[in-house]
């Protein structure tokens, strides 16, 4: 009905997706660091 409202919802959804992606990336990154620390 109102395009502005829909655009806001879409941008919110997109930001949430990138946030979850960042969380996964950070977790993966920390996992690599911990493994490296355990190896040495």
Secondary structure, DSSP 8 states (H G I E B T S, - for coil): --HHHHHHHHHHHHHHHHHHHHHHHHHHHHHHHHHHHHH-
